[in-house]
Amino acid sequence: MNTSIDIDIAPYIDHSLLVPTATLEHVDHWCAEAQRFGFASVCVYPVHVQRAVENLHESSIPVSTVIGFPTGAETSASKLFAAQEATENGATELDVVINLGWVKSGQLERLHAELAQIVEATGQCVKAILEMALLDEAEKRTTADVCMDAGVSFLKTSTGWHGGATVEDVRLLKDVSRGRVGIKASGGIRTPDQALMLIESGATRLGTSRGPDILRQRATKSQGAG
């Protein structure tokens, strides 16, 4: 029996608006869609956090934002300031791009310190973006362990700028995390089948800008099957 037909995709989706041309009107629209479909959160750039919070203040949908996006190569001080400012503006989930140069050069203590400081200073849900497409398997496993030890709440596959989420990477993160943190698959998720495969592989969140379209595709497919 195919259990995927029983999975409600909407509560997994971080409804993401991370294009540089996003306007306040786009933010308003994204927030309205999140409330209409019951998405997990709305994810916007830091500059739009306050607007999203204003839109969603009467709902239970949190506002998430990105820190160090998309390269992760800012200084730790600038990332910390951005995270604290976003929190003060109402964001309760922070998707933080890790410093991949530190991973490649073995400076894992610096990576740990940066993430731990953000976790401690903000007290919010921190999702570490690993950019899995740029790491080998050993680096993926070691980096995931460091991020979890620093206190993050989620391990996130990617920004979407260097390749999208894969079933293999989600399974790897599930194996490494063993249920200790959430797993967010992000990048290139455009169809219900992709979403369901990632969820069934262990993803507990999905980052995508195409949530409404994914749900419409699924509804159309269900109607056709009926």
C-alpha positions in Angstrom: 0.0 0.0 0.0 1.3 3.5 -0.9 1.3 5.5 2.3 2.3 8.7 0.5 -1.3 9.4 -0.3 -2.0 10.0 3.4 0.8 12.6 3.7 -0.3 16.2 3.9 2.6 18.1 2.3 1.6 21.6 3.3 2.7 21.5 7.0 6.2 20.6 5.8 6.7 23.6 3.6 8.7 26.7 4.4 7.2 29.0 1.8 10.3 30.7 0.6 10.7 34.1 -1.1 14.4 34.5 -1.7 14.6 36.2 -5.0 16.5 39.6 -5.1 13.6 41.3 -6.8 11.0 40.5 -4.1 8.8 43.5 -3.2 6.6 44.2 -0.2 3.7 43.2 -2.3 5.3 39.8 -2.9 5.8 39.4 0.8 2.2 40.2 1.4 1.2 37.6 -1.2 3.5 34.9 0.2 2.1 35.4 3.7 -1.5 35.2 2.4 -0.7 32.0 0.6 1.0 30.6 3.8 -2.1 31.2 5.8 -4.4 29.9 3.0 -2.5 26.6 2.6 -1.2 26.1 6.2 2.5 26.1 5.5 5.1 25.6 8.2 6.6 29.1 7.9 7.3 32.0 5.5 11.0 32.4 4.7 12.1 35.9 3.6 15.2 37.9 3.4 16.1 39.8 6.6 15.0 43.1 5.1 11.4 41.7 4.8 11.1 40.1 8.3 9.2 43.0 9.9 6.7 43.1 7.0 6.1 39.3 7.2 5.7 39.5 10.9 3.1 42.2 10.5 1.2 40.1 8.0 1.3 37.0 10.2 0.8 38.4 13.6 -2.7 37.0 14.0 -1.7 33.5 12.8 0.4 30.7 14.2 2.7 30.7 11.2 6.3 31.7 12.1 8.6 33.9 10.1 11.9 32.5 9.1 14.9 34.3 7.5 18.3 33.5 6.1 21.6 34.5 7.6 24.8 34.6 5.6 22.9 33.7 2.5 23.9 32.4 0.0 27.7 31.9 0.6 28.1 31.8 4.3 31.4 33.7 3.9 30.5 36.7 6.1 32.4 37.3 9.4 31.0 35.7 12.5 30.3 39.1 14.0 28.2 40.1 11.0 26.3 36.9 11.0 25.6 37.2 14.8 24.4 40.8 14.3 22.1 39.8 11.5 20.7 36.9 13.5 20.1 39.1 16.5 18.5 41.9 14.4 16.3 39.4 12.7 15.2 38.0 16.0 14.5 41.5 17.4 12.4 42.1 14.2 10.3 39.0 15.0 11.9 36.1 13.1 11.8 32.9 15.1 13.6 30.6 12.7 17.1 31.3 11.3 18.5 29.5 8.3 22.2 30.0 8.6 24.7 29.2 5.8 27.8 27.7 7.3 31.3 28.8 6.3 32.3 26.1 3.8 35.9 27.4 3.7 36.3 26.4 7.3 34.9 22.9 6.5 37.4 22.5 3.7 40.3 23.7 5.7 39.4 21.7 8.8 38.6 24.7 11.0 35.7 23.0 12.6 36.1 24.6 16.0 35.4 28.0 14.3 32.3 26.6 12.7 31.1 25.2 16.0 31.8 28.5 17.8 30.0 30.6 15.2 26.8 28.5 15.3 26.8 28.0 19.0 27.1 31.8 19.5 24.1 32.4 17.3 22.1 29.7 19.0 22.9 31.0 22.4 22.5 34.7 21.6 19.1 34.4 19.9 17.4 31.4 21.6 15.7 30.7 18.3 15.4 27.7 16.0 18.6 27.6 13.9 18.8 25.6 10.7 22.4 25.0 9.6 22.6 25.1 5.8 25.3 22.6 4.8 25.4 23.0 1.0 25.7 19.3 0.5 26.5 19.4 -3.2 29.9 21.0 -2.3 30.9 18.5 0.3 32.1 14.9 0.1 30.5 12.2 2.2 33.0 12.4 5.0 32.7 16.2 5.2 28.9 15.9 5.2 28.9 13.6 8.2 31.5 15.4 10.2 29.9 18.8 9.5 26.5 17.6 10.5 27.9 16.3 13.8 29.6 19.7 14.5 26.4 21.6 13.7 24.3 19.4 16.0 26.9 19.7 18.8 26.6 23.5 18.4 22.9 23.2 19.2 21.2 23.7 15.9 17.6 22.6 15.5 17.7 21.5 11.9 20.2 20.3 9.3 19.4 21.8 5.9 20.7 20.3 2.6 21.3 23.4 0.5 20.6 27.0 -0.4 19.5 25.9 -3.9 22.3 27.9 -5.5 24.6 24.9 -6.0 22.1 22.1 -6.7 19.0 21.0 -4.9 18.0 18.5 -2.3 18.5 14.8 -3.1 17.0 11.7 -1.5 20.5 10.4 -0.9 21.5 13.5 1.1 18.3 13.4 3.2 18.9 9.8 4.0 22.5 10.6 5.0 21.4 13.3 7.3 18.7 11.1 8.8 21.4 8.4 9.4 23.7 10.9 11.1 21.1 12.8 13.1 19.2 9.7 14.4 16.2 11.9 15.2 18.1 14.4 17.3 17.3 17.4 15.0 15.0 18.1 12.1 16.0 17.7 8.5 15.2 20.4 5.9 15.4 19.5 2.2 15.7 22.6 0.1 16.4 23.5 -3.6 14.7 22.3 -6.8 11.5 20.9 -5.2 8.9 21.5 -7.8 6.5 18.5 -7.9 4.4 16.5 -5.4 6.4 13.3 -6.2 9.7 15.1 -5.3 8.2 16.4 -2.1 6.8 13.0 -1.1 10.1 11.2 -1.8 12.0 13.6 0.3 9.5 13.4 3.2 9.5 9.6 3.0 13.3 9.7 3.1 13.4 11.6 6.3 12.8 15.3 5.6 10.8 17.1 8.2 10.7 20.4 6.4 10.8 21.4 2.7 12.1 24.7 1.5 10.5 25.8 -1.8 8.9 28.8 -3.4 6.5 26.5 -5.3 4.4 25.2 -2.5 1.0 26.4 -3.9 1.8 24.9 -7.3 2.9 21.6 -5.7 -0.4 21.3 -3.8 -2.4 22.2 -7.0 -0.5 19.6 -9.0 -1.3 17.0 -6.4 -5.0 18.0 -6.2 -5.3 17.8 -10.0 -3.6 14.4 -10.1 -5.9 13.1 -7.3 -9.0 14.3 -9.2 -7.7 12.6 -12.4 -7.1 9.4 -10.5 -10.7 9.6 -9.1 
